[in-house]
Each structure stands twice: as structure tokens, then as C-alpha cells.
Amino acid sequence: MPASPANDPTLRSWIDIRPTDDFPIQNLPFGVMETPEWGPRVAVAIGGYALDLYACAQLGFFDSIAEDVPALGAALPKVFRRRSLNAFLRLGPLAWRAVRERVSELLRHDNPTLRDNELAVRTCLLRQRDVAMLRPVKPTNYVDFYSSLEHATNVGAMFRPDKPLLPNWRHLPIAYHGRANSIVVSGTDVRRPQGQYRPAGQETPVFGPTQQLDFELETAFVVGRGTAQGTAVPIAQAEDHIFGLLLFNDWSARDIQSWEYQPLGPFLGKNFASSVSPWVVTLDALEPFRVAGPVQEPPPLPYLQTASDQHFDIQLEVLIQPAGSTVAPLVISHTSTKHLYWSMAQQLAHHASNGCPLDAGDLYASGTISGPTPGSLGSLLELTQRGTQPLLLPNDLQLGFLRDGDTVILRGYAEKNGLRIGLGEVRGTVLPAAE
Amino acid sequence: MPASPANDPTLRSWIDIRPTDDFPIQNLPFGVMETPEWGPRVAVAIGGYALDLYACAQLGFFDSIAEDVPALGAALPKVFRRRSLNAFLRLGPLAWRAVRERVSELLRHDNPTLRDNELAVRTCLLRQRDVAMLRPVKPTNYVDFYSSLEHATNVGAMFRPDKPLLPNWRHLPIAYHGRANSIVVSGTDVRRPQGQYRPAGQETPVFGPTQQLDFELETAFVVGRGTAQGTAVPIAQAEDHIFGLLLFNDWSARDIQSWEYQPLGPFLGKNFASSVSPWVVTLDALEPFRVAGPVQEPPPLPYLQTASDQHFDIQLEVLIQPAGSTVAPLVISHTSTKHLYWSMAQQLAHHASNGCPLDAGDLYASGTISGPTPGSLGSLLELTQRGTQPLLLPNDLQLGFLRDGDTVILRGYAEKNGLRIGLGEVRGTVLPAAE
């Protein structure tokens, strides 16, 4: 598709935005905010503000595009007064693009429509710090891939030293179904799960709070356009079904996971909670950051072969704010989505190849993203060699696995030629296990 | 809880019911029907009829219980004009029991309220053959267990001859998350999936229609009362969260499954479709069929220990109507849910033990149910030793895995002292792979 006019790197907004901000006028990610007075509202992030799309629609700011996109026109304004983006996503790519481009127009420095309407600005533009962000989608299904070669090799070497990378791994993007209803938005505390695990050296398992709580650094794509059961998606069309991306922390209890996972995969070691960032950055906004992926050898089967660049270079960071610490969060890992072996298009085409239906709002996470160097690993499992080599933090603190009170923050942004498109952050603090 | 008055084995209805019928007055399962004229309606099965609960509510037949159960009163009648039972389930156990017991009263041979009101009978009582049954719940989550010792041992021996039963199996009910949005109601055709698999003796995989399409004989319980994230469920209270049971066919593509499943479990080999029976039989109705489960050795950890009988003896049959055949479907397997090693209460308590939230409408399937004898195996994988020993059917037909046009029918019923409580059936016909 042609580049969106909303991506023009020369655009400037009448809203003041710092160069290090994640949400310049070229980004315009979608989320759902809530205020006690007004309830849930679909919003777009711009700098430190959130633009209330329901208020914009009520004030007639979308009337011009409603005529061009009848499905959107019929759904306005109420599609923007929902607790999730799902209804908006079901309107389809024409609607998403029309809204993003119209919002871009409204926010341009030389457009007086909104800028000079003081009452409208007061109504539509809220400071992000004054609103609560909700989980942006209600996922009907959640899938977690395993698409980082480095992560799969690192973890495989711990669990199966004889065969770290299984024979199927380079032929298909391995994945499993996760739990959709335990996904929470950034800022939600996560309670340390209890569960069954077998302590090292013991024959029989015990039940209690996990001793090996971990994070996983991931991104996830949000399905926009769904499919009917029995319908495959050719890989050249796979991206048409992707609305955008967010950050994803797939909290994991390693002791529970390693005891339960054979032969049917992860279950209670994962499904107690996953955390997502509140703003979904559209694939359109990430267009300038396409890169070629790693060389795939052996070449995949034809249904997974792509002609164009379908990887993206998004910088990712993991930060830890240790329990009780008042210093700034510490970066403990830095990597990029460009290291992923399988692209989102390959993941989606593979998933749909057997006719499994896709729904608007589905979340497809990448799996832990680890790079090739020690400082680019996406989990404590890898960073600490299963807890045996703790990270040394200031004040003589050693971090093996997560302790109660620790806060984990994932951040992501793409940057090129002075343009920065950020994913924002996802954070969560560990609460003690239930009594 | 005390036995429901609706379970009284001496009850008779003014509707004519044959002794071999699945739906006598002691059963009263819930489902969702649809007619072109009236749209979706929650219904209760009685003999060959479906009782329209929306019409009953409109005619005031639930007014007497609406006072006792305010949540129900507030939701009537519209809770019965939905496309799924989910909203009804969210009203809680008091509402489910009050409705079942009131329906039982209305259908008793000596109660003239409905019986002698010809106009009401015409409005409320439809022949099942005149209505379309919908999927009874919209599952927000679907989990598949692996709780038959015989099935786990049989399959383990094929995939891992060196260690058929893994060390964790007798300590916890192994399970994985499946795909919720590809679950279809009985009668829906199932398209043969395509996928990636590695033919025997080859080094590299191919992509194409599965050559090893199979069924799996399962039951599934429907969650009624949900839980909040972070909350465990003590095993003594686990059944309070279960609304009822249905039949479940977990269609499986064995070649795709065996190539993809390591290390994260089944994915595309399963998620193209699963089929459910349309009527959910309440746990209340199954109360007379409780039995002690198998002796569990070693004894499970305390959070999985039960004092009372929490297994049920439900007879299960698999029938095949081969493609092109006009003879009656052939029974190829017969077993019982009593063979399951782990009970539903243990499954639910285990799942909730880490704080993973449960939602009304969630489906938890048993995993393939196989008994101890050759005629009691719950999949073609086991019945034919992975296709190497085909079943011999009439007319010199050999059945290895499923062929296009084959119809699979699962039936289930509990029977004791002349009382038969049936689950009905779930059926599906295999369509050829997409072009």
C-alpha cells in the first residue's frame, strides 16, 4: 500500500512534543482511556496528551471521513465509547486509516480547526496523567510464539542440553495458545502465583509460591481484520489483517513451568497474568522501520516465503526498579525486534494455514526476544542462567529471579533519521503470594 | 448441597417420553435454539421438544421464582433472548437451580399451569427437529485436559516409547489452552485442514491436507460461576463453579500435531475445529451418577485431595457413518467417564490454584477418554495403532484415519435404576480440504 500522508516526517503539531517523546504526530497510536466523569473512551496519544475520539466525533470532526467510509459513519460516535478497540477494529482497515489520517490533519501545526477552538481543545484533549488507561483490546484469543532463535537456543540448552533446537524450529514458527482473560494493562500489580513444582534434587513435587518468577520481553500484534473458519491467508496478504503492535510481558513461573510443560506445553506457569502496554502503534506508523529479517536456512516452505521486508527494527529495553529502591529504574537488557527469526506475516500466515479463524482483537505475542549478546537477553532465566548467576545491581543487590515488590518495565521505540515512533511502556509490580 | 426436587426419579411429565430418551423430566438440560421467525432463544430439552424459556418468561411462568432470586428477576425475560447461555450463567447457581426446578414443576404430569393452556403450549413448546441449535456457550477460554491414564499411556507409548507416562502425570492434571473461537456446534461440517507435517522416513516437511485426521472422544464442563484474578478455588468448592457437561469432539490432525508439538504442545493440529453437543446437562441432573474415581497412587498433594465421590459414570459411544454409506452408523468404541483418573473438581481446583481467573462460559474438556479394553479407546490413533491396523467395517471397508465424507457421532448417557440422563450427541462430517 502507498505510504500514509500521516507518516510524513516533516509534519509538526501545534501540541508541544519533545524529540524523545514516544508519541509524535507521525505515531498516533490508539488506546482506551477512562475517567470517572466520562467512562471509557477510545483515544489517540499525542505527546503527553490523549485525544478523546468520542468527543471529536460528537463535535463533528470526523464528518468529512464518515461519508467516504460508510461503515465508520454508521458506527460514529458510539464506536468510540467502548471499553475496548474491538468494535473499531471490526470496521476494517479503511476506517482505521481514515481516522488516523484525519487525526493527523487535526493535530497539524497549520490546521486551525481544533487548534483555535478553545472549547473543543478543552473537551477533546486530556493529559495522559489525568486518565486511567484500560486494556486496549478484549482479546478473544491469545497466542504466544517462540520466534527468537537466540531465546529458543538458550532455553533449549537449559531444558534439553542434548538437543537445544528441535528439528521443527527452522521450518515453522512454533507457538501455543495462552490464556486470554488474564491479560492486564500496564500498571496492574501481579500477584506471585502458587503452584506445583519439583525442587531440584527431589523426587516428589511440592505446592507453594513460585521461587522462580520471571518476566519475558515480547511484542504482540493485534489482529484487526478477522477471517472466517476454514479460510487460509496467503502470506502476501497477512499484514492486511494486522492492526498494530504493543509491548507484552509474559510473566512466567519457571519452576511451575518446567515441572508441568511436558508433553502439552506451558500452562499454569504462564496463565496467571500477562501485561500489555496501553497504546497500540499501528503497522502504518511503523512502515519507515521495515528491515530484512535474518537469512532463513533452510528456506521455508512456499506458504511462508516472502518477497518483501516484513521485519521491523524496534529497540526494546528491560528495566528493573528493585523492591524498596528509590533510584531510577535500571536497564538490564537492550535488544531489537529485528533479531526475530520469524516475521509477523509468517506467524499469521502459518496460524491461518489450517483454517483456524482469526478475530478482531486477538493478540499474537512474539515469544521472548533475545539478541545475540549477553546484554540483549529477554528473560531472567537467560540473563542469570536460571538464577545461578545473579545480576549485580547497585547497593550490593543480587537479582536472580523476581522478588516481591520488584517492578519490571519494558520499553520500546523505533528511531531513524530523527523520527522516533515509540510503543510506550508496560510496567508491573510483583505482589506477595496470597495467604 | 441437598438433592434437587427436580431429580426425583418418580416424576413423570405430561409430555410423552420414551424410556430410551436422553431428555426425561429428571434431566432438563439447557441450550440455545434459533428459528427464522423468532431468533435465538434459551431453551430446555424435554423428550423430543425444546421449551422456549423466553416465551415462558413473557407469559409470567417465572414470576414466582423471580421474587426469590432478584438477580434473575432483574434479567428476565431478555436473558433468555441471547445467542449463548453466558448471560444466564453469570446470574449464578441460585438462578440456574430455580429455573430448572420451576421448569420441572411446569412439566409435571399433574401440573395444569402449562399443560392445559393450549395457546401457551403452542407458543413455548417446539419440536427439536423444527429448530436449529446454536453453540450453547460463547467460550471466552477453552482448556483441554489429558486426564485418562489409559489414553496418556497409549499415546505416550507411540510418541515416546522410552517413557510413555511422564513423571508429572500422576501428580497433576496435565492440560493446555486450546482455541476458543473455532469451537462449533454439532451438525457443523468440518473441513479437512492443511498443514505442515513430515512424512515418515523423510528429513524435510511438506505442506498439504492432513493424511491423519482423527476424532477425540471427550466430555467438557462449562464454567458457571467465574472467579477474580488472583483467587484460588479450594477443591471442596470446585463443583460450585461448574454449571454442567456436554460432549466434545476434539478433531485432531495427527501428522501436523506430531511434527509441531515439541516443545510447546498441540497447536495447528487441533485448533482448526472442535465440536460440542448442543445441550448442557447440569451437574445437578448428574448427581445420581456419582462414583468413586480410580485409586490415585501416589496420593495427590493436599490441594487436590477430595473426601467425597467426584467422578461420574457416564457411558460414551463413538459411531462412524462411513462416506457414501446408507446403513446405520456403526459403534466403534464404548467407554465411560468413570475411567478418568482426574475428576472435574481436581481439574478446576488445579487450574485455579495459581490465581488464573475463570469466566462463565469457559469450556474445560477432559482429554480423550479411553478405557482399559481394545473396544473402549477414544481415538482412531489408538483404535488403529496410528493407522497401521485399520478397523474392518462392513462392505470390506477399512478405516485407518478419517476420509472425506465420513461422519463421526459421539453419544453419552448415564443410566441407573431405570433412570436415563443423556448428553445427546455431537456429530460432524468431514469436508474435503480447501482448494
Chai-1 contact restraints between the chains, C-beta under 6 A:
chainA,res_idxA,chainB,res_idxB,connection_type,confidence,min_distance_angstrom,max_distance_angstrom,comment,restraint_id
A,T140,B,N181,contact,1.0,0.0,6.0,A-B,restraint_1
A,N141,B,N181,contact,1.0,0.0,6.0,A-B,restraint_2
A,L166,B,Q262,contact,1.0,0.0,6.0,A-B,restraint_3
A,N168,B,W259,contact,1.0,0.0,6.0,A-B,restraint_4
A,H171,B,P205,contact,1.0,0.0,6.0,A-B,restraint_5
A,L172,B,Q196,contact,1.0,0.0,6.0,A-B,restraint_6
A,I174,B,L264,contact,1.0,0.0,6.0,A-B,restraint_7
A,A175,B,F267,contact,1.0,0.0,6.0,A-B,restraint_8
A,Y176,B,L264,contact,1.0,0.0,6.0,A-B,restraint_9
A,Y176,B,G265,contact,1.0,0.0,6.0,A-B,restraint_10
A,Y176,B,F267,contact,1.0,0.0,6.0,A-B,restraint_11
A,H177,B,H177,contact,1.0,0.0,6.0,A-B,restraint_12
A,H177,B,G178,contact,1.0,0.0,6.0,A-B,restraint_13
A,H177,B,R179,contact,1.0,0.0,6.0,A-B,restraint_14
A,G178,B,H177,contact,1.0,0.0,6.0,A-B,restraint_15
A,R179,B,H177,contact,1.0,0.0,6.0,A-B,restraint_16
A,N181,B,T140,contact,1.0,0.0,6.0,A-B,restraint_17
A,N181,B,N141,contact,1.0,0.0,6.0,A-B,restraint_18
A,N181,B,P357,contact,1.0,0.0,6.0,A-B,restraint_19
A,N181,B,D359,contact,1.0,0.0,6.0,A-B,restraint_20
A,S182,B,Q229,contact,1.0,0.0,6.0,A-B,restraint_21
A,S182,B,C356,contact,1.0,0.0,6.0,A-B,restraint_22
A,S182,B,P357,contact,1.0,0.0,6.0,A-B,restraint_23
A,R191,B,G230,contact,1.0,0.0,6.0,A-B,restraint_24
A,R191,B,G355,contact,1.0,0.0,6.0,A-B,restraint_25
A,P193,B,N354,contact,1.0,0.0,6.0,A-B,restraint_26
A,P193,B,G355,contact,1.0,0.0,6.0,A-B,restraint_27
A,G195,B,N354,contact,1.0,0.0,6.0,A-B,restraint_28
A,Q196,B,L172,contact,1.0,0.0,6.0,A-B,restraint_29
A,P205,B,H171,contact,1.0,0.0,6.0,A-B,restraint_30
A,F207,B,L301,contact,1.0,0.0,6.0,A-B,restraint_31
A,F207,B,Y303,contact,1.0,0.0,6.0,A-B,restraint_32
A,Q229,B,S182,contact,1.0,0.0,6.0,A-B,restraint_33
A,G230,B,R191,contact,1.0,0.0,6.0,A-B,restraint_34
A,W259,B,N168,contact,1.0,0.0,6.0,A-B,restraint_35
A,Q262,B,L166,contact,1.0,0.0,6.0,A-B,restraint_36
A,L264,B,I174,contact,1.0,0.0,6.0,A-B,restraint_37
A,L264,B,Y176,contact,1.0,0.0,6.0,A-B,restraint_38
A,L264,B,G265,contact,1.0,0.0,6.0,A-B,restraint_39
A,G265,B,Y176,contact,1.0,0.0,6.0,A-B,restraint_40
A,G265,B,L264,contact,1.0,0.0,6.0,A-B,restraint_41
A,G265,B,G265,contact,1.0,0.0,6.0,A-B,restraint_42
A,F267,B,A175,contact,1.0,0.0,6.0,A-B,restraint_43
A,F267,B,Y176,contact,1.0,0.0,6.0,A-B,restraint_44
A,L268,B,N354,contact,1.0,0.0,6.0,A-B,restraint_45
A,N271,B,C356,contact,1.0,0.0,6.0,A-B,restraint_46
A,F272,B,N354,contact,1.0,0.0,6.0,A-B,restraint_47
A,F272,B,G355,contact,1.0,0.0,6.0,A-B,restraint_48
A,F272,B,C356,contact,1.0,0.0,6.0,A-B,restraint_49
A,L301,B,F207,contact,1.0,0.0,6.0,A-B,restraint_50
A,Y303,B,F207,contact,1.0,0.0,6.0,A-B,restraint_51
A,N354,B,P193,contact,1.0,0.0,6.0,A-B,restraint_52
A,N354,B,G195,contact,1.0,0.0,6.0,A-B,restraint_53
A,N354,B,L268,contact,1.0,0.0,6.0,A-B,restraint_54
A,N354,B,F272,contact,1.0,0.0,6.0,A-B,restraint_55
A,G355,B,R191,contact,1.0,0.0,6.0,A-B,restraint_56
A,G355,B,P193,contact,1.0,0.0,6.0,A-B,restraint_57
A,G355,B,F272,contact,1.0,0.0,6.0,A-B,restraint_58
A,C356,B,S182,contact,1.0,0.0,6.0,A-B,restraint_59
A,C356,B,N271,contact,1.0,0.0,6.0,A-B,restraint_60
A,C356,B,F272,contact,1.0,0.0,6.0,A-B,restraint_61
A,P357,B,N181,contact,1.0,0.0,6.0,A-B,restraint_62
A,P357,B,S182,contact,1.0,0.0,6.0,A-B,restraint_63
A,D359,B,N181,contact,1.0,0.0,6.0,A-B,restraint_64
